[in-house]
Amino acid sequence: MVKVMRKAPGVGLAAPQIGVPLRIIVLEDTKEYISYAPKDEIKVQERRPFDLLVIINPKLQKKSNRTAVFFEGCLR
C-alpha cells in the first residue's frame, strides 16, 4: 500500500481503494508534497509534514464540532 500511495503520489490510501477488503490506512505528508500546494491553502488547512503512519482497524472519534471543506483527490 505504501508503494502505491507514494507512486501515485498521494498522502493517504485506504486498503479498499485498491481492492483489499481490510481496515488499513497508510498516511504520509512530506515537505515536498506540501510545497506543491498554494501557501494560503497550506495555512488554512494547517498542513504540516509527518512521517509514515499505518493505521490498522481504525475507529473514528469526533473531537470537536469544527468542520472544514477542502478538495479531496483520489488515487484511483
PQR file with spaces between the fields and no chain letter, atoms N, CA, C, O and H, PARSE charges and radii, in Angstrom:
ATOM       1  N    MET     1       0.823   -1.196    0.000 -0.4000 1.5000
ATOM       2  CA   MET     1       0.000    0.000    0.000 -0.0000 2.0000
ATOM       3  C    MET     1       0.864    1.255    0.000  0.5500 1.7000
ATOM       4  O    MET     1       0.550    2.237   -0.673 -0.5500 1.4000
ATOM       5  N    VAL     2       1.945    1.213    0.754 -0.4000 1.5000
ATOM       6  CA   VAL     2       2.829    2.377    0.820 -0.0000 2.0000
ATOM       7  C    VAL     2       3.420    2.663   -0.568  0.5500 1.7000
ATOM       8  O    VAL     2       3.485    3.819   -0.987 -0.5500 1.4000
ATOM       9  H    VAL     2       2.200    0.415    1.301  0.4000 1.0000
ATOM      10  N    LYS     3       3.847    1.618   -1.273 -0.4000 1.5000
ATOM      11  CA   LYS     3       4.410    1.807   -2.614 -0.0000 2.0000
ATOM      12  C    LYS     3       3.377    2.434   -3.554  0.5500 1.7000
ATOM      13  O    LYS     3       3.709    3.337   -4.322 -0.5500 1.4000
ATOM      14  H    LYS     3       3.794    0.680   -0.932  0.4000 1.0000
ATOM      15  N    VAL     4       2.135    1.963   -3.497 -0.4000 1.5000
ATOM      16  CA   VAL     4       1.068    2.500   -4.355 -0.0000 2.0000
ATOM      17  C    VAL     4       0.827    3.967   -4.033  0.5500 1.7000
ATOM      18  O    VAL     4       0.731    4.794   -4.939 -0.5500 1.4000
ATOM      19  H    VAL     4       1.865    1.229   -2.873  0.4000 1.0000
ATOM      20  N    MET     5       0.729    4.298   -2.728 -0.4000 1.5000
ATOM      21  CA   MET     5       0.472    5.674   -2.315 -0.0000 2.0000
ATOM      22  C    MET     5       1.588    6.601   -2.794  0.5500 1.7000
ATOM      23  O    MET     5       1.326    7.675   -3.335 -0.5500 1.4000
ATOM      24  H    MET     5       0.807    3.626   -1.992  0.4000 1.0000
ATOM      25  N    ARG     6       2.830    6.176   -2.590 -0.4000 1.5000
ATOM      26  CA   ARG     6       3.965    7.019   -2.970 -0.0000 2.0000
ATOM      27  C    ARG     6       4.098    7.157   -4.484  0.5500 1.7000
ATOM      28  O    ARG     6       4.483    8.216   -4.981 -0.5500 1.4000
ATOM      29  H    ARG     6       3.043    5.303   -2.151  0.4000 1.0000
ATOM      30  N    LYS     7       3.780    6.094   -5.214 -0.4000 1.5000
ATOM      31  CA   LYS     7       3.893    6.140   -6.670 -0.0000 2.0000
ATOM      32  C    LYS     7       2.858    7.075   -7.290  0.5500 1.7000
ATOM      33  O    LYS     7       3.111    7.660   -8.344 -0.5500 1.4000
ATOM      34  H    LYS     7       3.467    5.234   -4.810  0.4000 1.0000
ATOM      35  N    ALA     8       1.701    7.225   -6.653 -0.4000 1.5000
ATOM      36  CA   ALA     8       0.586    7.996   -7.223 -0.0000 2.0000
ATOM      37  C    ALA     8       0.948    9.434   -7.600  0.5500 1.7000
ATOM      38  O    ALA     8       0.573    9.795   -8.715 -0.5500 1.4000
ATOM      39  H    ALA     8       1.496    6.750   -5.797  0.4000 1.0000
ATOM      40  N    PRO     9       1.591   10.274   -6.878 -0.5600 1.5000
ATOM      41  CA   PRO     9       1.840   10.265   -5.445  0.2800 2.0000
ATOM      42  C    PRO     9       0.623   10.790   -4.681  0.5500 1.7000
ATOM      43  O    PRO     9      -0.167   11.576   -5.203 -0.5500 1.4000
ATOM      44  N    GLY    10       0.495   10.339   -3.447 -0.4000 1.5000
ATOM      45  CA   GLY    10      -0.601   10.791   -2.607 -0.0000 2.0000
ATOM      46  C    GLY    10      -0.168   10.843   -1.164  0.5500 1.7000
ATOM      47  O    GLY    10       0.927   10.399   -0.817 -0.5500 1.4000
ATOM      48  H    GLY    10       1.136    9.700   -3.023  0.4000 1.0000
ATOM      49  N    VAL    11      -1.028   11.387   -0.319 -0.4000 1.5000
ATOM      50  CA   VAL    11      -0.707   11.486    1.101 -0.0000 2.0000
ATOM      51  C    VAL    11      -1.483   10.489    1.952  0.5500 1.7000
ATOM      52  O    VAL    11      -1.270   10.415    3.162 -0.5500 1.4000
ATOM      53  H    VAL    11      -1.918   11.747   -0.601  0.4000 1.0000
ATOM      54  N    GLY    12      -2.374    9.728    1.341 -0.4000 1.5000
ATOM      55  CA   GLY    12      -3.124    8.741    2.097 -0.0000 2.0000
ATOM      56  C    GLY    12      -3.788    7.737    1.182  0.5500 1.7000
ATOM      57  O    GLY    12      -4.134    8.045    0.041 -0.5500 1.4000
ATOM      58  H    GLY    12      -2.547    9.788    0.358  0.4000 1.0000
ATOM      59  N    LEU    13      -3.962    6.523    1.700 -0.4000 1.5000
ATOM      60  CA   LEU    13      -4.601    5.466    0.930 -0.0000 2.0000
ATOM      61  C    LEU    13      -5.239    4.473    1.895  0.5500 1.7000
ATOM      62  O    LEU    13      -4.618    4.062    2.875 -0.5500 1.4000
ATOM      63  H    LEU    13      -3.682    6.272    2.626  0.4000 1.0000
ATOM      64  N    ALA    14      -6.472    4.094    1.613 -0.4000 1.5000
ATOM      65  CA   ALA    14      -7.169    3.070    2.392 -0.0000 2.0000
ATOM      66  C    ALA    14      -7.173    1.781    1.587  0.5500 1.7000
ATOM      67  O    ALA    14      -7.303    1.811    0.363 -0.5500 1.4000
ATOM      68  H    ALA    14      -6.976    4.429    0.817  0.4000 1.0000
ATOM      69  N    ALA    15      -7.033    0.662    2.261 -0.4000 1.5000
ATOM      70  CA   ALA    15      -6.959   -0.637    1.587 -0.0000 2.0000
ATOM      71  C    ALA    15      -8.092   -0.869    0.587  0.5500 1.7000
ATOM      72  O    ALA    15      -7.817   -1.340   -0.517 -0.5500 1.4000
ATOM      73  H    ALA    15      -6.928    0.638    3.255  0.4000 1.0000
ATOM      74  N    PRO    16      -9.363   -0.560    0.917 -0.5600 1.5000
ATOM      75  CA   PRO    16     -10.434   -0.793   -0.053  0.2800 2.0000
ATOM      76  C    PRO    16     -10.261   -0.024   -1.373  0.5500 1.7000
ATOM      77  O    PRO    16     -10.813   -0.431   -2.395 -0.5500 1.4000
ATOM      78  N    GLN    17      -9.506    1.078   -1.362 -0.4000 1.5000
ATOM      79  CA   GLN    17      -9.276    1.833   -2.597 -0.0000 2.0000
ATOM      80  C    GLN    17      -8.510    1.021   -3.637  0.5500 1.7000
ATOM      81  O    GLN    17      -8.597    1.296   -4.833 -0.5500 1.4000
ATOM      82  H    GLN    17      -9.058    1.409   -0.532  0.4000 1.0000
ATOM      83  N    ILE    18      -7.766    0.026   -3.179 -0.4000 1.5000
ATOM      84  CA   ILE    18      -7.005   -0.812   -4.114 -0.0000 2.0000
ATOM      85  C    ILE    18      -7.507   -2.257   -4.090  0.5500 1.7000
ATOM      86  O    ILE    18      -6.783   -3.185   -4.453 -0.5500 1.4000
ATOM      87  H    ILE    18      -7.696   -0.198   -2.207  0.4000 1.0000
ATOM      88  N    GLY    19      -8.757   -2.430   -3.656 -0.4000 1.5000
ATOM      89  CA   GLY    19      -9.389   -3.742   -3.715 -0.0000 2.0000
ATOM      90  C    GLY    19      -9.044   -4.694   -2.597  0.5500 1.7000
ATOM      91  O    GLY    19      -9.292   -5.894   -2.707 -0.5500 1.4000
ATOM      92  H    GLY    19      -9.345   -1.677   -3.361  0.4000 1.0000
ATOM      93  N    VAL    20      -8.476   -4.180   -1.521 -0.4000 1.5000
ATOM      94  CA   VAL    20      -8.132   -5.025   -0.371 -0.0000 2.0000
ATOM      95  C    VAL    20      -9.201   -4.814    0.701  0.5500 1.7000
ATOM      96  O    VAL    20      -9.335   -3.707    1.222 -0.5500 1.4000
ATOM      97  H    VAL    20      -8.274   -3.205   -1.432  0.4000 1.0000
ATOM      98  N    PRO    21      -9.967   -5.863    1.040 -0.5600 1.5000
ATOM      99  CA   PRO    21     -11.075   -5.703    1.981  0.2800 2.0000
ATOM     100  C    PRO    21     -10.644   -5.717    3.446  0.5500 1.7000
ATOM     101  O    PRO    21     -11.168   -6.492    4.246 -0.5500 1.4000
ATOM     102  N    LEU    22      -9.696   -4.863    3.788 -0.4000 1.5000
ATOM     103  CA   LEU    22      -9.214   -4.756    5.165 -0.0000 2.0000
ATOM     104  C    LEU    22      -9.322   -3.315    5.632  0.5500 1.7000
ATOM     105  O    LEU    22      -9.375   -2.391    4.821 -0.5500 1.4000
ATOM     106  H    LEU    22      -9.270   -4.234    3.138  0.4000 1.0000
ATOM     107  N    ARG    23      -9.354   -3.131    6.947 -0.4000 1.5000
ATOM     108  CA   ARG    23      -9.433   -1.787    7.523 -0.0000 2.0000
ATOM     109  C    ARG    23      -8.021   -1.314    7.856  0.5500 1.7000
ATOM     110  O    ARG    23      -7.587   -1.343    9.008 -0.5500 1.4000
ATOM     111  H    ARG    23      -9.311   -3.882    7.606  0.4000 1.0000
ATOM     112  N    ILE    24      -7.323   -0.878    6.812 -0.4000 1.5000
ATOM     113  CA   ILE    24      -5.947   -0.385    6.951 -0.0000 2.0000
ATOM     114  C    ILE    24      -5.847    0.919    6.178  0.5500 1.7000
ATOM     115  O    ILE    24      -6.374    1.047    5.073 -0.5500 1.4000
ATOM     116  H    ILE    24      -7.676   -0.855    5.877  0.4000 1.0000
ATOM     117  N    ILE    25      -5.162    1.885    6.779 -0.4000 1.5000
ATOM     118  CA   ILE    25      -4.927    3.183    6.151 -0.0000 2.0000
ATOM     119  C    ILE    25      -3.440    3.477    6.256  0.5500 1.7000
ATOM     120  O    ILE    25      -2.832    3.245    7.301 -0.5500 1.4000
ATOM     121  H    ILE    25      -4.734    1.782    7.676  0.4000 1.0000
ATOM     122  N    VAL    26      -2.851    3.987    5.182 -0.4000 1.5000
ATOM     123  CA   VAL    26      -1.480    4.483    5.242 -0.0000 2.0000
ATOM     124  C    VAL    26      -1.517    5.977    4.938  0.5500 1.7000
ATOM     125  O    VAL    26      -2.239    6.416    4.043 -0.5500 1.4000
ATOM     126  H    VAL    26      -3.344    4.175    4.333  0.4000 1.0000
ATOM     127  N    LEU    27      -0.743    6.746    5.678 -0.4000 1.5000
ATOM     128  CA   LEU    27      -0.708    8.203    5.540 -0.0000 2.0000
ATOM     129  C    LEU    27       0.736    8.680    5.608  0.5500 1.7000
ATOM     130  O    LEU    27       1.551    8.127    6.346 -0.5500 1.4000
ATOM     131  H    LEU    27      -0.156    6.389    6.405  0.4000 1.0000
ATOM     132  N    GLU    28       1.040    9.708    4.832 -0.4000 1.5000
ATOM     133  CA   GLU    28       2.356   10.332    4.899 -0.0000 2.0000
ATOM     134  C    GLU    28       2.279   11.653    4.137  0.5500 1.7000
ATOM     135  O    GLU    28       1.814   11.685    2.998 -0.5500 1.4000
ATOM     136  H    GLU    28       0.378   10.158    4.233  0.4000 1.0000
ATOM     137  N    ASP    29       2.723   12.719    4.747 -0.4000 1.5000
ATOM     138  CA   ASP    29       2.770   14.007    4.050 -0.0000 2.0000
ATOM     139  C    ASP    29       4.190   14.543    4.201  0.5500 1.7000
ATOM     140  O    ASP    29       4.732   14.593    5.305 -0.5500 1.4000
ATOM     141  H    ASP    29       3.101   12.693    5.672  0.4000 1.0000
ATOM     142  N    THR    30       4.769   14.933    3.108 -0.4000 1.5000
ATOM     143  CA   THR    30       6.163   15.378    3.119 -0.0000 2.0000
ATOM     144  C    THR    30       6.271   16.865    2.805  0.5500 1.7000
ATOM     145  O    THR    30       5.334   17.474    2.287 -0.5500 1.4000
ATOM     146  H    THR    30       4.329   14.893    2.211  0.4000 1.0000
ATOM     147  N    LYS    31       7.413   17.430    3.122 -0.4000 1.5000
ATOM     148  CA   LYS    31       7.668   18.831    2.773 -0.0000 2.0000
ATOM     149  C    LYS    31       7.527   19.027    1.271  0.5500 1.7000
ATOM     150  O    LYS    31       7.017   20.051    0.816 -0.5500 1.4000
ATOM     151  H    LYS    31       8.173   16.935    3.542  0.4000 1.0000
ATOM     152  N    GLU    32       7.982   18.035    0.500 -0.4000 1.5000
ATOM     153  CA   GLU    32       7.896   18.137   -0.959 -0.0000 2.0000
ATOM     154  C    GLU    32       6.442   18.240   -1.420  0.5500 1.7000
ATOM     155  O    GLU    32       6.110   19.130   -2.203 -0.5500 1.4000
ATOM     156  H    GLU    32       8.396   17.203    0.870  0.4000 1.0000
ATOM     157  N    TYR    33       5.569   17.344   -0.948 -0.4000 1.5000
ATOM     158  CA   TYR    33       4.161   17.371   -1.348 -0.0000 2.0000
ATOM     159  C    TYR    33       3.498   18.680   -0.935  0.5500 1.7000
ATOM     160  O    TYR    33       2.726   19.266   -1.694 -0.5500 1.4000
ATOM     161  H    TYR    33       5.839   16.621   -0.312  0.4000 1.0000
ATOM     162  N    ILE    34       3.805   19.123    0.257 -0.4000 1.5000
ATOM     163  CA   ILE    34       3.219   20.363    0.762 -0.0000 2.0000
ATOM     164  C    ILE    34       3.673   21.556   -0.080  0.5500 1.7000
ATOM     165  O    ILE    34       2.908   22.497   -0.295 -0.5500 1.4000
ATOM     166  H    ILE    34       4.432   18.647    0.873  0.4000 1.0000
ATOM     167  N    SER    35       4.913   21.514   -0.552 -0.4000 1.5000
ATOM     168  CA   SER    35       5.445   22.645   -1.329 -0.0000 2.0000
ATOM     169  C    SER    35       4.690   22.864   -2.642  0.5500 1.7000
ATOM     170  O    SER    35       4.759   23.954   -3.210 -0.5500 1.4000
ATOM     171  H    SER    35       5.534   20.750   -0.377  0.4000 1.0000
ATOM     172  N    TYR    36       3.970   21.849   -3.135 -0.4000 1.5000
ATOM     173  CA   TYR    36       3.211   21.988   -4.376 -0.0000 2.0000
ATOM     174  C    TYR    36       1.894   22.746   -4.182  0.5500 1.7000
ATOM     175  O    TYR    36       1.312   23.237   -5.149 -0.5500 1.4000
ATOM     176  H    TYR    36       3.914   20.964   -2.674  0.4000 1.0000
ATOM     177  N    ALA    37       1.432   22.839   -2.952 -0.4000 1.5000
ATOM     178  CA   ALA    37       0.143   23.486   -2.667 -0.0000 2.0000
ATOM     179  C    ALA    37       0.332   24.994   -2.509  0.5500 1.7000
ATOM     180  O    ALA    37       1.401   25.444   -2.096 -0.5500 1.4000
ATOM     181  H    ALA    37       1.905   22.440   -2.166  0.4000 1.0000
ATOM     182  N    PRO    38      -0.699   25.777   -2.835 -0.5600 1.5000
ATOM     183  CA   PRO    38      -0.632   27.225   -2.616  0.2800 2.0000
ATOM     184  C    PRO    38      -0.439   27.548   -1.128  0.5500 1.7000
ATOM     185  O    PRO    38      -1.017   26.886   -0.266 -0.5500 1.4000
ATOM     186  N    LYS    39       0.366   28.556   -0.838 -0.4000 1.5000
ATOM     187  CA   LYS    39       0.688   28.903    0.554 -0.0000 2.0000
ATOM     188  C    LYS    39      -0.552   29.222    1.384  0.5500 1.7000
ATOM     189  O    LYS    39      -0.616   28.844    2.554 -0.5500 1.4000
ATOM     190  H    LYS    39       0.835   29.093   -1.539  0.4000 1.0000
ATOM     191  N    ASP    40      -1.539   29.909    0.805 -0.4000 1.5000
ATOM     192  CA   ASP    40      -2.739   30.229    1.571 -0.0000 2.0000
ATOM     193  C    ASP    40      -3.532   28.963    1.911  0.5500 1.7000
ATOM     194  O    ASP    40      -4.148   28.882    2.974 -0.5500 1.4000
ATOM     195  H    ASP    40      -1.486   30.216   -0.145  0.4000 1.0000
ATOM     196  N    GLU    41      -3.517   27.989    1.019 -0.4000 1.5000
ATOM     197  CA   GLU    41      -4.210   26.723    1.261 -0.0000 2.0000
ATOM     198  C    GLU    41      -3.517   25.931    2.374  0.5500 1.7000
ATOM     199  O    GLU    41      -4.177   25.337    3.226 -0.5500 1.4000
ATOM     200  H    GLU    41      -3.017   28.055    0.155  0.4000 1.0000
ATOM     201  N    ILE    42      -2.196   25.929    2.356 -0.4000 1.5000
ATOM     202  CA   ILE    42      -1.423   25.240    3.396 -0.0000 2.0000
ATOM     203  C    ILE    42      -1.758   25.815    4.764  0.5500 1.7000
ATOM     204  O    ILE    42      -1.929   25.073    5.732 -0.5500 1.4000
ATOM     205  H    ILE    42      -1.660   26.412    1.663  0.4000 1.0000
ATOM     206  N    LYS    43      -1.851   27.132    4.841 -0.4000 1.5000
ATOM     207  CA   LYS    43      -2.138   27.791    6.113 -0.0000 2.0000
ATOM     208  C    LYS    43      -3.545   27.465    6.602  0.5500 1.7000
ATOM     209  O    LYS    43      -3.730   27.126    7.771 -0.5500 1.4000
ATOM     210  H    LYS    43      -1.713   27.734    4.055  0.4000 1.0000
ATOM     211  N    VAL    44      -4.528   27.563    5.728 -0.4000 1.5000
ATOM     212  CA   VAL    44      -5.921   27.308    6.110 -0.0000 2.0000
ATOM     213  C    VAL    44      -6.107   25.850    6.549  0.5500 1.7000
ATOM     214  O    VAL    44      -6.844   25.571    7.495 -0.5500 1.4000
ATOM     215  H    VAL    44      -4.378   27.838    4.779  0.4000 1.0000
ATOM     216  N    GLN    45      -5.443   24.936    5.865 -0.4000 1.5000
ATOM     217  CA   GLN    45      -5.569   23.520    6.193 -0.0000 2.0000
ATOM     218  C    GLN    45      -4.692   23.109    7.380  0.5500 1.7000
ATOM     219  O    GLN    45      -4.775   21.979    7.863 -0.5500 1.4000
ATOM     220  H    GLN    45      -4.844   25.162    5.096  0.4000 1.0000
ATOM     221  N    GLU    46      -3.856   24.034    7.841 -0.4000 1.5000
ATOM     222  CA   GLU    46      -2.920   23.750    8.931 -0.0000 2.0000
ATOM     223  C    GLU    46      -2.091   22.510    8.604  0.5500 1.7000
ATOM     224  O    GLU    46      -1.874   21.638    9.446 -0.5500 1.4000
ATOM     225  H    GLU    46      -3.788   24.952    7.449  0.4000 1.0000
ATOM     226  N    ARG    47      -1.643   22.464    7.374 -0.4000 1.5000
ATOM     227  CA   ARG    47      -0.929   21.299    6.868 -0.0000 2.0000
ATOM     228  C    ARG    47       0.526   21.317    7.315  0.5500 1.7000
ATOM     229  O    ARG    47       1.216   22.327    7.173 -0.5500 1.4000
ATOM     230  H    ARG    47      -1.819   23.173    6.690  0.4000 1.0000
ATOM     231  N    ARG    48       0.988   20.189    7.856 -0.4000 1.5000
ATOM     232  CA   ARG    48       2.366   20.039    8.315 -0.0000 2.0000
ATOM     233  C    ARG    48       2.871   18.654    7.893  0.5500 1.7000
ATOM     234  O    ARG    48       2.095   17.699    7.857 -0.5500 1.4000
ATOM     235  H    ARG    48       0.428   19.369    7.971  0.4000 1.0000
ATOM     236  N    PRO    49       4.160   18.541    7.578 -0.5600 1.5000
ATOM     237  CA   PRO    49       4.677   17.230    7.196  0.2800 2.0000
ATOM     238  C    PRO    49       4.633   16.248    8.371  0.5500 1.7000
ATOM     239  O    PRO    49       4.769   16.643    9.530 -0.5500 1.4000
ATOM     240  N    PHE    50       4.443   14.973    8.054 -0.4000 1.5000
ATOM     241  CA   PHE    50       4.527   13.931    9.078 -0.0000 2.0000
ATOM     242  C    PHE    50       5.035   12.646    8.436  0.5500 1.7000
ATOM     243  O    PHE    50       4.829   12.401    7.247 -0.5500 1.4000
ATOM     244  H    PHE    50       4.332   14.653    7.113  0.4000 1.0000
ATOM     245  N    ASP    51       5.699   11.837    9.247 -0.4000 1.5000
ATOM     246  CA   ASP    51       6.269   10.579    8.783 -0.0000 2.0000
ATOM     247  C    ASP    51       5.177    9.553    8.513  0.5500 1.7000
ATOM     248  O    ASP    51       4.017    9.742    8.879 -0.5500 1.4000
ATOM     249  H    ASP    51       5.866   12.037   10.213  0.4000 1.0000
ATOM     250  N    LEU    52       5.570    8.473    7.868 -0.4000 1.5000
ATOM     251  CA   LEU    52       4.651    7.397    7.516 -0.0000 2.0000
ATOM     252  C    LEU    52       3.883    6.906    8.744  0.5500 1.7000
ATOM     253  O    LEU    52       4.456    6.647    9.803 -0.5500 1.4000
ATOM     254  H    LEU    52       6.512    8.319    7.570  0.4000 1.0000
ATOM     255  N    LEU    53       2.586    6.790    8.566 -0.4000 1.5000
ATOM     256  CA   LEU    53       1.696    6.316    9.622 -0.0000 2.0000
ATOM     257  C    LEU    53       0.832    5.211    9.037  0.5500 1.7000
ATOM     258  O    LEU    53       0.173    5.411    8.017 -0.5500 1.4000
ATOM     259  H    LEU    53       2.121    7.000    7.706  0.4000 1.0000
ATOM     260  N    VAL    54       0.829    4.049    9.673 -0.4000 1.5000
ATOM     261  CA   VAL    54      -0.004    2.929    9.253 -0.0000 2.0000
ATOM     262  C    VAL    54      -1.033    2.693   10.351  0.5500 1.7000
ATOM     263  O    VAL    54      -0.675    2.477   11.509 -0.5500 1.4000
ATOM     264  H    VAL    54       1.365    3.887   10.502  0.4000 1.0000
ATOM     265  N    ILE    55      -2.299    2.736    9.989 -0.4000 1.5000
ATOM     266  CA   ILE    55      -3.374    2.568   10.965 -0.0000 2.0000
ATOM     267  C    ILE    55      -4.152    1.304   10.606  0.5500 1.7000
ATOM     268  O    ILE    55      -4.639    1.154    9.486 -0.5500 1.4000
ATOM     269  H    ILE    55      -2.590    2.912    9.048  0.4000 1.0000
ATOM     270  N    ILE    56      -4.259    0.399   11.582 -0.4000 1.5000
ATOM     271  CA   ILE    56      -4.966   -0.866   11.382 -0.0000 2.0000
ATOM     272  C    ILE    56      -6.219   -0.866   12.250  0.5500 1.7000
ATOM     273  O    ILE    56      -6.167   -0.540   13.437 -0.5500 1.4000
ATOM     274  H    ILE    56      -3.863    0.522   12.493  0.4000 1.0000
ATOM     275  N    ASN    57      -7.340   -1.234   11.646 -0.4000 1.5000
ATOM     276  CA   ASN    57      -8.643   -1.252   12.324 -0.0000 2.0000
ATOM     277  C    ASN    57      -8.973    0.078   12.989  0.5500 1.7000
ATOM     278  O    ASN    57      -9.252    0.119   14.187 -0.5500 1.4000
ATOM     279  H    ASN    57      -7.382   -1.498   10.682  0.4000 1.0000
ATOM     280  N    PRO    58      -8.942    1.170   12.219 -0.5600 1.5000
ATOM     281  CA   PRO    58      -9.213    2.488   12.805  0.2800 2.0000
ATOM     282  C    PRO    58     -10.662    2.636   13.267  0.5500 1.7000
ATOM     283  O    PRO    58     -11.579    2.041   12.701 -0.5500 1.4000
ATOM     284  N    LYS    59     -10.836    3.433   14.295 -0.4000 1.5000
ATOM     285  CA   LYS    59     -12.167    3.824   14.756 -0.0000 2.0000
ATOM     286  C    LYS    59     -12.160    5.342   14.824  0.5500 1.7000
ATOM     287  O    LYS    59     -11.337    5.938   15.519 -0.5500 1.4000
ATOM     288  H    LYS    59     -10.091    3.916   14.754  0.4000 1.0000
ATOM     289  N    LEU    60     -13.076    5.956   14.104 -0.4000 1.5000
ATOM     290  CA   LEU    60     -13.154    7.410   14.098 -0.0000 2.0000
ATOM     291  C    LEU    60     -13.862    7.894   15.352  0.5500 1.7000
ATOM     292  O    LEU    60     -14.859    7.316   15.785 -0.5500 1.4000
ATOM     293  H    LEU    60     -13.744    5.472   13.539  0.4000 1.0000
ATOM     294  N    GLN    61     -13.336    8.952   15.918 -0.4000 1.5000
ATOM     295  CA   GLN    61     -13.931    9.539   17.106 -0.0000 2.0000
ATOM     296  C    GLN    61     -13.984   11.050   16.912  0.5500 1.7000
ATOM     297  O    GLN    61     -12.965   11.687   16.646 -0.5500 1.4000
ATOM     298  H    GLN    61     -12.526    9.422   15.566  0.4000 1.0000
ATOM     299  N    LYS    62     -15.163   11.609   17.047 -0.4000 1.5000
ATOM     300  CA   LYS    62     -15.351   13.046   16.874 -0.0000 2.0000
ATOM     301  C    LYS    62     -14.651   13.790   18.008  0.5500 1.7000
ATOM     302  O    LYS    62     -14.871   13.492   19.182 -0.5500 1.4000
ATOM     303  H    LYS    62     -15.991   11.092   17.263  0.4000 1.0000
ATOM     304  N    LYS    63     -13.803   14.763   17.651 -0.4000 1.5000
ATOM     305  CA   LYS    63     -13.060   15.531   18.646 -0.0000 2.0000
ATOM     306  C    LYS    63     -13.656   16.897   18.905  0.5500 1.7000
ATOM     307  O    LYS    63     -13.472   17.470   19.979 -0.5500 1.4000
ATOM     308  H    LYS    63     -13.624   15.005   16.697  0.4000 1.0000
ATOM     309  N    SER    64     -14.382   17.429   17.907 -0.4000 1.5000
ATOM     310  CA   SER    64     -14.981   18.746   18.074 -0.0000 2.0000
ATOM     311  C    SER    64     -16.100   18.897   17.044  0.5500 1.7000
ATOM     312  O    SER    64     -16.341   18.007   16.228 -0.5500 1.4000
ATOM     313  H    SER    64     -14.531   16.963   17.034  0.4000 1.0000
ATOM     314  N    ASN    65     -16.770   20.033   17.102 -0.4000 1.5000
ATOM     315  CA   ASN    65     -17.813   20.337   16.126 -0.0000 2.0000
ATOM     316  C    ASN    65     -17.269   21.134   14.952  0.5500 1.7000
ATOM     317  O    ASN    65     -18.030   21.542   14.075 -0.5500 1.4000
ATOM     318  H    ASN    65     -16.574   20.756   17.765  0.4000 1.0000
ATOM     319  N    ARG    66     -15.964   21.360   14.926 -0.4000 1.5000
ATOM     320  CA   ARG    66     -15.309   22.119   13.859 -0.0000 2.0000
ATOM     321  C    ARG    66     -15.426   21.359   12.535  0.5500 1.7000
ATOM     322  O    ARG    66     -15.229   20.145   12.486 -0.5500 1.4000
ATOM     323  H    ARG    66     -15.345   21.029   15.638  0.4000 1.0000
ATOM     324  N    THR    67     -15.743   22.077   11.483 -0.4000 1.5000
ATOM     325  CA   THR    67     -15.825   21.473   10.155 -0.0000 2.0000
ATOM     326  C    THR    67     -14.979   22.267    9.178  0.5500 1.7000
ATOM     327  O    THR    67     -14.662   23.434    9.409 -0.5500 1.4000
ATOM     328  H    THR    67     -15.902   23.063   11.523  0.4000 1.0000
ATOM     329  N    ALA    68     -14.618   21.613    8.080 -0.4000 1.5000
ATOM     330  CA   ALA    68     -13.849   22.268    7.021 -0.0000 2.0000
ATOM     331  C    ALA    68     -14.205   21.592    5.709  0.5500 1.7000
ATOM     332  O    ALA    68     -14.536   20.406    5.677 -0.5500 1.4000
ATOM     333  H    ALA    68     -14.875   20.665    7.892  0.4000 1.0000
ATOM     334  N    VAL    69     -14.134   22.355    4.627 -0.4000 1.5000
ATOM     335  CA   VAL    69     -14.423   21.816    3.314 -0.0000 2.0000
ATOM     336  C    VAL    69     -13.208   22.064    2.430  0.5500 1.7000
ATOM     337  O    VAL    69     -12.811   23.208    2.206 -0.5500 1.4000
ATOM     338  H    VAL    69     -13.865   23.318    4.652  0.4000 1.0000
ATOM     339  N    PHE    70     -12.621   20.974    1.931 -0.4000 1.5000
ATOM     340  CA   PHE    70     -11.459   21.065    1.060 -0.0000 2.0000
ATOM     341  C    PHE    70     -11.603   20.028   -0.051  0.5500 1.7000
ATOM     342  O    PHE    70     -12.325   19.042    0.094 -0.5500 1.4000
ATOM     343  H    PHE    70     -12.944   20.045    2.114  0.4000 1.0000
ATOM     344  N    PHE    71     -10.909   20.262   -1.151 -0.4000 1.5000
ATOM     345  CA   PHE    71     -10.854   19.305   -2.251 -0.0000 2.0000
ATOM     346  C    PHE    71     -10.150   18.044   -1.779  0.5500 1.7000
ATOM     347  O    PHE    71      -9.121   18.124   -1.107 -0.5500 1.4000
ATOM     348  H    PHE    71     -10.322   21.063   -1.269  0.4000 1.0000
ATOM     349  N    GLU    72     -10.684   16.896   -2.118 -0.4000 1.5000
ATOM     350  CA   GLU    72     -10.016   15.633   -1.798 -0.0000 2.0000
ATOM     351  C    GLU    72      -9.748   14.908   -3.111  0.5500 1.7000
ATOM     352  O    GLU    72     -10.667   14.648   -3.888 -0.5500 1.4000
ATOM     353  H    GLU    72     -11.520   16.832   -2.664  0.4000 1.0000
ATOM     354  N    GLY    73      -8.511   14.595   -3.342 -0.4000 1.5000
ATOM     355  CA   GLY    73      -8.161   13.840   -4.540 -0.0000 2.0000
ATOM     356  C    GLY    73      -8.320   12.357   -4.281  0.5500 1.7000
ATOM     357  O    GLY    73      -8.446   11.930   -3.134 -0.5500 1.4000
ATOM     358  H    GLY    73      -7.765   14.806   -2.710  0.4000 1.0000
ATOM     359  N    CYS    74      -8.314   11.588   -5.323 -0.4000 1.5000
ATOM     360  CA   CYS    74      -8.432   10.143   -5.198 -0.0000 2.0000
ATOM     361  C    CYS    74      -7.305    9.510   -5.999  0.5500 1.7000
ATOM     362  O    CYS    74      -7.053    9.909   -7.136 -0.5500 1.4000
ATOM     363  H    CYS    74      -8.211   11.935   -6.255  0.4000 1.0000
ATOM     364  N    LEU    75      -6.632    8.537   -5.422 -0.4000 1.5000
ATOM     365  CA   LEU    75      -5.508    7.907   -6.104 -0.0000 2.0000
ATOM     366  C    LEU    75      -5.946    6.912   -7.156  0.5500 1.7000
ATOM     367  O    LEU    75      -5.132    6.463   -7.962 -0.5500 1.4000
ATOM     368  H    LEU    75      -6.837    8.213   -4.498  0.4000 1.0000
ATOM     369  N    ARG    76      -7.191    6.569   -7.160 -0.4000 1.5000
ATOM     370  CA   ARG    76      -7.676    5.543   -8.081 -0.0000 2.0000
ATOM     371  C    ARG    76      -8.255    6.111   -9.325  0.5500 1.7000
ATOM     372  O    ARG    76      -8.703    5.363  -10.193 -0.5500 1.4000
ATOM     373  H    ARG    76      -7.853    6.933   -6.505  0.4000 1.0000
